[in-house]
Amino acid sequence: MADFDPINAAPAAPWWRRRWSAILGGSIAVLALIAALVAWMSPGAPDHVLAPEYGLPPDFVLGLESVGADADGPKDPHGTLDRLGLSSDKLRRYEDFGYLSVWSGESRQGTACLLVAHPVQGLSEGIGAEGCSPDGLDTIADFVQIPTGSLTRFVLKGDHVDVYMFMRAADPSAPRG
């Protein structure tokens, strides 16, 4: 009789059980390679945070015209000033931008707010924008022009407001006349 009796012998373990350490090591190596490739291909974090104007000078600068009781307050048919925690007699008025009037004020909660509105319509009525931010951050009010989709960004900078204009690019698939 032979030294090996296949009938009474235990069945051989499948190949993957005999080589589990090789499979585990290979899987770890593949995962490490994928992680290294993803890290290498991903863009790094910027060294600084870009300002809202993206390093460009403003297109316009609106100077401060009047403060407090001397500043004529905006029309407020919907209670926007109360909703934002602003007092109309503490608003600051800046130069007009075209047909838009611009004001700023500090809310009861300590946030700086910037208001842009059509003087006849008033706040939150048709044409305009508003924005509030905590102390230390730029206060921005973005005004989107319908139907062009162009953006006019108002940024409160202490005693003046910087204005940036971003024109929407023409649709390349639009028919040319």
PyMOL commands that place a pseudoatom at each C-alpha (Angstrom):
pseudoatom trace, name=CA, resn=MET, resi=1, chain=A, elem=C, hetatm=0, pos=[0.000, 0.000, 0.000]
pseudoatom trace, name=CA, resn=ALA, resi=2, chain=A, elem=C, hetatm=0, pos=[1.101, 3.573, -0.699]
pseudoatom trace, name=CA, resn=ASP, resi=3, chain=A, elem=C, hetatm=0, pos=[2.176, 5.975, 1.954]
pseudoatom trace, name=CA, resn=PHE, resi=4, chain=A, elem=C, hetatm=0, pos=[-0.643, 8.281, 0.959]
pseudoatom trace, name=CA, resn=ASP, resi=5, chain=A, elem=C, hetatm=0, pos=[-4.228, 7.112, 1.379]
pseudoatom trace, name=CA, resn=PRO, resi=6, chain=A, elem=C, hetatm=0, pos=[-6.554, 9.700, -0.228]
pseudoatom trace, name=CA, resn=ILE, resi=7, chain=A, elem=C, hetatm=0, pos=[-9.669, 8.136, 1.252]
pseudoatom trace, name=CA, resn=ASN, resi=8, chain=A, elem=C, hetatm=0, pos=[-8.743, 8.676, 4.896]
pseudoatom trace, name=CA, resn=ALA, resi=9, chain=A, elem=C, hetatm=0, pos=[-6.837, 11.933, 4.399]
pseudoatom trace, name=CA, resn=ALA, resi=10, chain=A, elem=C, hetatm=0, pos=[-8.346, 15.310, 5.151]
pseudoatom trace, name=CA, resn=PRO, resi=11, chain=A, elem=C, hetatm=0, pos=[-9.141, 17.298, 2.020]
pseudoatom trace, name=CA, resn=ALA, resi=12, chain=A, elem=C, hetatm=0, pos=[-6.545, 19.869, 1.089]
pseudoatom trace, name=CA, resn=ALA, resi=13, chain=A, elem=C, hetatm=0, pos=[-7.413, 23.485, 2.020]
pseudoatom trace, name=CA, resn=PRO, resi=14, chain=A, elem=C, hetatm=0, pos=[-8.385, 25.713, -0.915]
pseudoatom trace, name=CA, resn=TRP, resi=15, chain=A, elem=C, hetatm=0, pos=[-5.511, 27.724, -2.409]
pseudoatom trace, name=CA, resn=TRP, resi=16, chain=A, elem=C, hetatm=0, pos=[-6.803, 31.022, -1.034]
pseudoatom trace, name=CA, resn=ARG, resi=17, chain=A, elem=C, hetatm=0, pos=[-6.679, 29.708, 2.543]
pseudoatom trace, name=CA, resn=ARG, resi=18, chain=A, elem=C, hetatm=0, pos=[-3.143, 28.452, 2.144]
pseudoatom trace, name=CA, resn=ARG, resi=19, chain=A, elem=C, hetatm=0, pos=[-1.969, 31.815, 0.844]
pseudoatom trace, name=CA, resn=TRP, resi=20, chain=A, elem=C, hetatm=0, pos=[-4.073, 34.220, 2.956]
pseudoatom trace, name=CA, resn=SER, resi=21, chain=A, elem=C, hetatm=0, pos=[-1.086, 36.218, 4.097]
pseudoatom trace, name=CA, resn=ALA, resi=22, chain=A, elem=C, hetatm=0, pos=[-0.002, 36.765, 0.481]
pseudoatom trace, name=CA, resn=ILE, resi=23, chain=A, elem=C, hetatm=0, pos=[-3.514, 37.857, -0.508]
pseudoatom trace, name=CA, resn=LEU, resi=24, chain=A, elem=C, hetatm=0, pos=[-3.783, 40.197, 2.491]
pseudoatom trace, name=CA, resn=GLY, resi=25, chain=A, elem=C, hetatm=0, pos=[-0.367, 41.724, 1.811]
pseudoatom trace, name=CA, resn=GLY, resi=26, chain=A, elem=C, hetatm=0, pos=[-1.175, 42.189, -1.883]
pseudoatom trace, name=CA, resn=SER, resi=27, chain=A, elem=C, hetatm=0, pos=[-4.506, 43.855, -1.070]
pseudoatom trace, name=CA, resn=ILE, resi=28, chain=A, elem=C, hetatm=0, pos=[-2.829, 46.280, 1.321]
pseudoatom trace, name=CA, resn=ALA, resi=29, chain=A, elem=C, hetatm=0, pos=[-0.187, 47.103, -1.300]
pseudoatom trace, name=CA, resn=VAL, resi=30, chain=A, elem=C, hetatm=0, pos=[-2.871, 47.789, -3.957]
pseudoatom trace, name=CA, resn=LEU, resi=31, chain=A, elem=C, hetatm=0, pos=[-4.846, 50.045, -1.572]
pseudoatom trace, name=CA, resn=ALA, resi=32, chain=A, elem=C, hetatm=0, pos=[-1.677, 51.946, -0.638]
pseudoatom trace, name=CA, resn=LEU, resi=33, chain=A, elem=C, hetatm=0, pos=[-0.879, 52.429, -4.339]
pseudoatom trace, name=CA, resn=ILE, resi=34, chain=A, elem=C, hetatm=0, pos=[-4.392, 53.741, -5.047]
pseudoatom trace, name=CA, resn=ALA, resi=35, chain=A, elem=C, hetatm=0, pos=[-4.213, 56.143, -2.077]
pseudoatom trace, name=CA, resn=ALA, resi=36, chain=A, elem=C, hetatm=0, pos=[-0.819, 57.415, -3.256]
pseudoatom trace, name=CA, resn=LEU, resi=37, chain=A, elem=C, hetatm=0, pos=[-2.149, 57.994, -6.793]
pseudoatom trace, name=CA, resn=VAL, resi=38, chain=A, elem=C, hetatm=0, pos=[-5.223, 59.847, -5.538]
pseudoatom trace, name=CA, resn=ALA, resi=39, chain=A, elem=C, hetatm=0, pos=[-3.095, 62.044, -3.247]
pseudoatom trace, name=CA, resn=TRP, resi=40, chain=A, elem=C, hetatm=0, pos=[-0.633, 62.766, -6.063]
pseudoatom trace, name=CA, resn=MET, resi=41, chain=A, elem=C, hetatm=0, pos=[-3.363, 63.648, -8.575]
pseudoatom trace, name=CA, resn=SER, resi=42, chain=A, elem=C, hetatm=0, pos=[-5.518, 65.755, -6.205]
pseudoatom trace, name=CA, resn=PRO, resi=43, chain=A, elem=C, hetatm=0, pos=[-4.891, 69.484, -6.214]
pseudoatom trace, name=CA, resn=GLY, resi=44, chain=A, elem=C, hetatm=0, pos=[-3.362, 70.781, -3.029]
pseudoatom trace, name=CA, resn=ALA, resi=45, chain=A, elem=C, hetatm=0, pos=[-5.049, 73.231, -0.710]
pseudoatom trace, name=CA, resn=PRO, resi=46, chain=A, elem=C, hetatm=0, pos=[-4.299, 76.853, -1.536]
pseudoatom trace, name=CA, resn=ASP, resi=47, chain=A, elem=C, hetatm=0, pos=[-1.718, 78.630, 0.582]
pseudoatom trace, name=CA, resn=HIS, resi=48, chain=A, elem=C, hetatm=0, pos=[-4.208, 81.462, 1.127]
pseudoatom trace, name=CA, resn=VAL, resi=49, chain=A, elem=C, hetatm=0, pos=[-7.898, 82.150, 0.778]
pseudoatom trace, name=CA, resn=LEU, resi=50, chain=A, elem=C, hetatm=0, pos=[-8.751, 84.387, -2.135]
pseudoatom trace, name=CA, resn=ALA, resi=51, chain=A, elem=C, hetatm=0, pos=[-10.578, 87.596, -1.385]
pseudoatom trace, name=CA, resn=PRO, resi=52, chain=A, elem=C, hetatm=0, pos=[-13.976, 88.062, -3.060]
pseudoatom trace, name=CA, resn=GLU, resi=53, chain=A, elem=C, hetatm=0, pos=[-12.388, 90.314, -5.664]
pseudoatom trace, name=CA, resn=TYR, resi=54, chain=A, elem=C, hetatm=0, pos=[-9.954, 87.551, -6.636]
pseudoatom trace, name=CA, resn=GLY, resi=55, chain=A, elem=C, hetatm=0, pos=[-7.020, 89.936, -6.497]
pseudoatom trace, name=CA, resn=LEU, resi=56, chain=A, elem=C, hetatm=0, pos=[-8.508, 92.313, -9.063]
pseudoatom trace, name=CA, resn=PRO, resi=57, chain=A, elem=C, hetatm=0, pos=[-9.013, 96.006, -8.404]
pseudoatom trace, name=CA, resn=PRO, resi=58, chain=A, elem=C, hetatm=0, pos=[-12.678, 96.998, -8.075]
pseudoatom trace, name=CA, resn=ASP, resi=59, chain=A, elem=C, hetatm=0, pos=[-14.492, 98.300, -11.119]
pseudoatom trace, name=CA, resn=PHE, resi=60, chain=A, elem=C, hetatm=0, pos=[-16.014, 101.101, -9.014]
pseudoatom trace, name=CA, resn=VAL, resi=61, chain=A, elem=C, hetatm=0, pos=[-15.620, 102.477, -5.487]
pseudoatom trace, name=CA, resn=LEU, resi=62, chain=A, elem=C, hetatm=0, pos=[-18.631, 104.041, -3.786]
pseudoatom trace, name=CA, resn=GLY, resi=63, chain=A, elem=C, hetatm=0, pos=[-17.771, 106.617, -1.152]
pseudoatom trace, name=CA, resn=LEU, resi=64, chain=A, elem=C, hetatm=0, pos=[-19.651, 107.239, 2.068]
pseudoatom trace, name=CA, resn=GLU, resi=65, chain=A, elem=C, hetatm=0, pos=[-22.202, 110.051, 1.734]
pseudoatom trace, name=CA, resn=SER, resi=66, chain=A, elem=C, hetatm=0, pos=[-23.874, 110.286, 5.135]
pseudoatom trace, name=CA, resn=VAL, resi=67, chain=A, elem=C, hetatm=0, pos=[-24.191, 108.532, 8.492]
pseudoatom trace, name=CA, resn=GLY, resi=68, chain=A, elem=C, hetatm=0, pos=[-27.044, 108.001, 10.959]
pseudoatom trace, name=CA, resn=ALA, resi=69, chain=A, elem=C, hetatm=0, pos=[-29.895, 110.471, 11.049]
pseudoatom trace, name=CA, resn=ASP, resi=70, chain=A, elem=C, hetatm=0, pos=[-28.353, 112.401, 8.120]
pseudoatom trace, name=CA, resn=ALA, resi=71, chain=A, elem=C, hetatm=0, pos=[-28.606, 109.320, 5.875]
pseudoatom trace, name=CA, resn=ASP, resi=72, chain=A, elem=C, hetatm=0, pos=[-31.923, 109.045, 4.119]
pseudoatom trace, name=CA, resn=GLY, resi=73, chain=A, elem=C, hetatm=0, pos=[-33.083, 105.516, 4.827]
pseudoatom trace, name=CA, resn=PRO, resi=74, chain=A, elem=C, hetatm=0, pos=[-34.415, 103.117, 2.246]
pseudoatom trace, name=CA, resn=LYS, resi=75, chain=A, elem=C, hetatm=0, pos=[-38.079, 102.416, 1.677]
pseudoatom trace, name=CA, resn=ASP, resi=76, chain=A, elem=C, hetatm=0, pos=[-38.862, 99.287, 3.653]
pseudoatom trace, name=CA, resn=PRO, resi=77, chain=A, elem=C, hetatm=0, pos=[-42.350, 97.991, 2.735]
pseudoatom trace, name=CA, resn=HIS, resi=78, chain=A, elem=C, hetatm=0, pos=[-41.638, 94.426, 3.925]
pseudoatom trace, name=CA, resn=GLY, resi=79, chain=A, elem=C, hetatm=0, pos=[-39.862, 95.056, 7.260]
pseudoatom trace, name=CA, resn=THR, resi=80, chain=A, elem=C, hetatm=0, pos=[-36.433, 94.013, 5.984]
pseudoatom trace, name=CA, resn=LEU, resi=81, chain=A, elem=C, hetatm=0, pos=[-34.594, 96.305, 8.404]
pseudoatom trace, name=CA, resn=ASP, resi=82, chain=A, elem=C, hetatm=0, pos=[-36.403, 94.810, 11.398]
pseudoatom trace, name=CA, resn=ARG, resi=83, chain=A, elem=C, hetatm=0, pos=[-35.831, 91.267, 10.109]
pseudoatom trace, name=CA, resn=LEU, resi=84, chain=A, elem=C, hetatm=0, pos=[-32.081, 91.940, 9.819]
pseudoatom trace, name=CA, resn=GLY, resi=85, chain=A, elem=C, hetatm=0, pos=[-31.959, 93.723, 13.194]
pseudoatom trace, name=CA, resn=LEU, resi=86, chain=A, elem=C, hetatm=0, pos=[-31.056, 97.119, 11.708]
pseudoatom trace, name=CA, resn=SER, resi=87, chain=A, elem=C, hetatm=0, pos=[-32.106, 100.564, 12.848]
pseudoatom trace, name=CA, resn=SER, resi=88, chain=A, elem=C, hetatm=0, pos=[-32.884, 103.022, 10.041]
pseudoatom trace, name=CA, resn=ASP, resi=89, chain=A, elem=C, hetatm=0, pos=[-31.413, 105.947, 11.998]
pseudoatom trace, name=CA, resn=LYS, resi=90, chain=A, elem=C, hetatm=0, pos=[-28.024, 104.200, 12.261]
pseudoatom trace, name=CA, resn=LEU, resi=91, chain=A, elem=C, hetatm=0, pos=[-27.602, 103.339, 8.582]
pseudoatom trace, name=CA, resn=ARG, resi=92, chain=A, elem=C, hetatm=0, pos=[-24.726, 104.620, 6.474]
pseudoatom trace, name=CA, resn=ARG, resi=93, chain=A, elem=C, hetatm=0, pos=[-25.517, 105.826, 2.967]
pseudoatom trace, name=CA, resn=TYR, resi=94, chain=A, elem=C, hetatm=0, pos=[-23.052, 105.465, 0.090]
pseudoatom trace, name=CA, resn=GLU, resi=95, chain=A, elem=C, hetatm=0, pos=[-22.975, 106.930, -3.381]
pseudoatom trace, name=CA, resn=ASP, resi=96, chain=A, elem=C, hetatm=0, pos=[-25.576, 105.556, -5.757]
pseudoatom trace, name=CA, resn=PHE, resi=97, chain=A, elem=C, hetatm=0, pos=[-24.527, 102.951, -8.279]
pseudoatom trace, name=CA, resn=GLY, resi=98, chain=A, elem=C, hetatm=0, pos=[-26.465, 103.715, -11.428]
pseudoatom trace, name=CA, resn=TYR, resi=99, chain=A, elem=C, hetatm=0, pos=[-30.124, 103.410, -10.463]
pseudoatom trace, name=CA, resn=LEU, resi=100, chain=A, elem=C, hetatm=0, pos=[-29.312, 101.538, -7.214]
pseudoatom trace, name=CA, resn=SER, resi=101, chain=A, elem=C, hetatm=0, pos=[-28.947, 103.008, -3.729]
pseudoatom trace, name=CA, resn=VAL, resi=102, chain=A, elem=C, hetatm=0, pos=[-26.520, 101.462, -1.234]
pseudoatom trace, name=CA, resn=TRP, resi=103, chain=A, elem=C, hetatm=0, pos=[-26.608, 101.407, 2.607]
pseudoatom trace, name=CA, resn=SER, resi=104, chain=A, elem=C, hetatm=0, pos=[-24.820, 99.566, 5.388]
pseudoatom trace, name=CA, resn=GLY, resi=105, chain=A, elem=C, hetatm=0, pos=[-25.419, 99.133, 9.086]
pseudoatom trace, name=CA, resn=GLU, resi=106, chain=A, elem=C, hetatm=0, pos=[-24.564, 97.038, 12.098]
pseudoatom trace, name=CA, resn=SER, resi=107, chain=A, elem=C, hetatm=0, pos=[-27.338, 94.777, 13.330]
pseudoatom trace, name=CA, resn=ARG, resi=108, chain=A, elem=C, hetatm=0, pos=[-28.402, 94.231, 16.928]
pseudoatom trace, name=CA, resn=GLN, resi=109, chain=A, elem=C, hetatm=0, pos=[-26.678, 90.831, 16.656]
pseudoatom trace, name=CA, resn=GLY, resi=110, chain=A, elem=C, hetatm=0, pos=[-23.367, 92.471, 15.761]
pseudoatom trace, name=CA, resn=THR, resi=111, chain=A, elem=C, hetatm=0, pos=[-23.283, 91.565, 12.082]
pseudoatom trace, name=CA, resn=ALA, resi=112, chain=A, elem=C, hetatm=0, pos=[-22.420, 94.056, 9.355]
pseudoatom trace, name=CA, resn=CYS, resi=113, chain=A, elem=C, hetatm=0, pos=[-25.123, 94.295, 6.695]
pseudoatom trace, name=CA, resn=LEU, resi=114, chain=A, elem=C, hetatm=0, pos=[-25.027, 95.729, 3.182]
pseudoatom trace, name=CA, resn=LEU, resi=115, chain=A, elem=C, hetatm=0, pos=[-28.247, 96.719, 1.400]
pseudoatom trace, name=CA, resn=VAL, resi=116, chain=A, elem=C, hetatm=0, pos=[-28.680, 97.499, -2.282]
pseudoatom trace, name=CA, resn=ALA, resi=117, chain=A, elem=C, hetatm=0, pos=[-32.072, 98.574, -3.604]
pseudoatom trace, name=CA, resn=HIS, resi=118, chain=A, elem=C, hetatm=0, pos=[-33.924, 100.594, -6.187]
pseudoatom trace, name=CA, resn=PRO, resi=119, chain=A, elem=C, hetatm=0, pos=[-34.858, 103.760, -4.260]
pseudoatom trace, name=CA, resn=VAL, resi=120, chain=A, elem=C, hetatm=0, pos=[-38.439, 103.874, -5.568]
pseudoatom trace, name=CA, resn=GLN, resi=121, chain=A, elem=C, hetatm=0, pos=[-39.204, 100.195, -4.966]
pseudoatom trace, name=CA, resn=GLY, resi=122, chain=A, elem=C, hetatm=0, pos=[-37.320, 99.819, -1.690]
pseudoatom trace, name=CA, resn=LEU, resi=123, chain=A, elem=C, hetatm=0, pos=[-35.816, 96.830, 0.086]
pseudoatom trace, name=CA, resn=SER, resi=124, chain=A, elem=C, hetatm=0, pos=[-36.871, 93.299, -0.874]
pseudoatom trace, name=CA, resn=GLU, resi=125, chain=A, elem=C, hetatm=0, pos=[-39.114, 94.731, -3.554]
pseudoatom trace, name=CA, resn=GLY, resi=126, chain=A, elem=C, hetatm=0, pos=[-38.037, 93.892, -7.081]
pseudoatom trace, name=CA, resn=ILE, resi=127, chain=A, elem=C, hetatm=0, pos=[-34.496, 94.976, -7.843]
pseudoatom trace, name=CA, resn=GLY, resi=128, chain=A, elem=C, hetatm=0, pos=[-31.860, 94.743, -5.126]
pseudoatom trace, name=CA, resn=ALA, resi=129, chain=A, elem=C, hetatm=0, pos=[-29.634, 92.603, -2.926]
pseudoatom trace, name=CA, resn=GLU, resi=130, chain=A, elem=C, hetatm=0, pos=[-28.637, 92.261, 0.707]
pseudoatom trace, name=CA, resn=GLY, resi=131, chain=A, elem=C, hetatm=0, pos=[-25.980, 90.508, 2.696]
pseudoatom trace, name=CA, resn=CYS, resi=132, chain=A, elem=C, hetatm=0, pos=[-24.802, 90.291, 6.301]
pseudoatom trace, name=CA, resn=SER, resi=133, chain=A, elem=C, hetatm=0, pos=[-21.648, 88.838, 7.806]
pseudoatom trace, name=CA, resn=PRO, resi=134, chain=A, elem=C, hetatm=0, pos=[-20.037, 88.496, 11.216]
pseudoatom trace, name=CA, resn=ASP, resi=135, chain=A, elem=C, hetatm=0, pos=[-17.295, 90.878, 12.310]
pseudoatom trace, name=CA, resn=GLY, resi=136, chain=A, elem=C, hetatm=0, pos=[-14.007, 90.274, 10.519]
pseudoatom trace, name=CA, resn=LEU, resi=137, chain=A, elem=C, hetatm=0, pos=[-15.483, 88.905, 7.285]
pseudoatom trace, name=CA, resn=ASP, resi=138, chain=A, elem=C, hetatm=0, pos=[-16.212, 90.854, 4.129]
pseudoatom trace, name=CA, resn=THR, resi=139, chain=A, elem=C, hetatm=0, pos=[-19.874, 91.757, 3.791]
pseudoatom trace, name=CA, resn=ILE, resi=140, chain=A, elem=C, hetatm=0, pos=[-21.057, 90.962, 0.280]
pseudoatom trace, name=CA, resn=ALA, resi=141, chain=A, elem=C, hetatm=0, pos=[-24.315, 91.664, -1.550]
pseudoatom trace, name=CA, resn=ASP, resi=142, chain=A, elem=C, hetatm=0, pos=[-24.553, 89.998, -4.972]
pseudoatom trace, name=CA, resn=PHE, resi=143, chain=A, elem=C, hetatm=0, pos=[-26.917, 91.540, -7.497]
pseudoatom trace, name=CA, resn=VAL, resi=144, chain=A, elem=C, hetatm=0, pos=[-27.769, 89.265, -10.449]
pseudoatom trace, name=CA, resn=GLN, resi=145, chain=A, elem=C, hetatm=0, pos=[-29.075, 91.065, -13.506]
pseudoatom trace, name=CA, resn=ILE, resi=146, chain=A, elem=C, hetatm=0, pos=[-31.999, 89.366, -15.175]
pseudoatom trace, name=CA, resn=PRO, resi=147, chain=A, elem=C, hetatm=0, pos=[-32.106, 88.154, -17.991]
pseudoatom trace, name=CA, resn=THR, resi=148, chain=A, elem=C, hetatm=0, pos=[-28.364, 88.332, -18.735]
pseudoatom trace, name=CA, resn=GLY, resi=149, chain=A, elem=C, hetatm=0, pos=[-27.254, 86.535, -15.570]
pseudoatom trace, name=CA, resn=SER, resi=150, chain=A, elem=C, hetatm=0, pos=[-24.388, 88.999, -15.125]
pseudoatom trace, name=CA, resn=LEU, resi=151, chain=A, elem=C, hetatm=0, pos=[-23.312, 89.591, -11.538]
pseudoatom trace, name=CA, resn=THR, resi=152, chain=A, elem=C, hetatm=0, pos=[-22.550, 92.844, -9.762]
pseudoatom trace, name=CA, resn=ARG, resi=153, chain=A, elem=C, hetatm=0, pos=[-20.841, 92.229, -6.408]
pseudoatom trace, name=CA, resn=PHE, resi=154, chain=A, elem=C, hetatm=0, pos=[-20.918, 94.915, -3.708]
pseudoatom trace, name=CA, resn=VAL, resi=155, chain=A, elem=C, hetatm=0, pos=[-18.274, 94.459, -0.980]
pseudoatom trace, name=CA, resn=LEU, resi=156, chain=A, elem=C, hetatm=0, pos=[-18.356, 96.599, 2.165]
pseudoatom trace, name=CA, resn=LYS, resi=157, chain=A, elem=C, hetatm=0, pos=[-14.862, 97.906, 2.985]
pseudoatom trace, name=CA, resn=GLY, resi=158, chain=A, elem=C, hetatm=0, pos=[-15.235, 100.208, 6.000]
pseudoatom trace, name=CA, resn=ASP, resi=159, chain=A, elem=C, hetatm=0, pos=[-15.969, 103.712, 4.746]
pseudoatom trace, name=CA, resn=HIS, resi=160, chain=A, elem=C, hetatm=0, pos=[-16.500, 102.657, 1.119]
pseudoatom trace, name=CA, resn=VAL, resi=161, chain=A, elem=C, hetatm=0, pos=[-18.061, 99.913, -0.992]
pseudoatom trace, name=CA, resn=ASP, resi=162, chain=A, elem=C, hetatm=0, pos=[-16.084, 98.168, -3.728]
pseudoatom trace, name=CA, resn=VAL, resi=163, chain=A, elem=C, hetatm=0, pos=[-18.092, 97.142, -6.789]
pseudoatom trace, name=CA, resn=TYR, resi=164, chain=A, elem=C, hetatm=0, pos=[-17.056, 94.290, -9.083]
pseudoatom trace, name=CA, resn=MET, resi=165, chain=A, elem=C, hetatm=0, pos=[-18.821, 93.485, -12.323]
pseudoatom trace, name=CA, resn=PHE, resi=166, chain=A, elem=C, hetatm=0, pos=[-18.768, 89.970, -13.744]
pseudoatom trace, name=CA, resn=MET, resi=167, chain=A, elem=C, hetatm=0, pos=[-20.265, 89.661, -17.191]
pseudoatom trace, name=CA, resn=ARG, resi=168, chain=A, elem=C, hetatm=0, pos=[-21.670, 86.313, -18.219]
pseudoatom trace, name=CA, resn=ALA, resi=169, chain=A, elem=C, hetatm=0, pos=[-19.902, 84.861, -21.224]
pseudoatom trace, name=CA, resn=ALA, resi=170, chain=A, elem=C, hetatm=0, pos=[-21.926, 84.540, -24.388]
pseudoatom trace, name=CA, resn=ASP, resi=171, chain=A, elem=C, hetatm=0, pos=[-23.399, 81.120, -25.081]
pseudoatom trace, name=CA, resn=PRO, resi=172, chain=A, elem=C, hetatm=0, pos=[-21.154, 79.561, -27.754]
pseudoatom trace, name=CA, resn=SER, resi=173, chain=A, elem=C, hetatm=0, pos=[-24.063, 77.509, -29.113]
pseudoatom trace, name=CA, resn=ALA, resi=174, chain=A, elem=C, hetatm=0, pos=[-26.300, 80.562, -29.593]
pseudoatom trace, name=CA, resn=PRO, resi=175, chain=A, elem=C, hetatm=0, pos=[-26.993, 81.493, -33.224]
pseudoatom trace, name=CA, resn=ARG, resi=176, chain=A, elem=C, hetatm=0, pos=[-25.025, 84.434, -34.501]
pseudoatom trace, name=CA, resn=GLY, resi=177, chain=A, elem=C, hetatm=0, pos=[-26.852, 87.182, -36.290]
for i in range(1, 177): cmd.bond("trace and resi %d" % i, "trace and resi %d" % (i + 1))
show_as sticks, trace
zoom trace
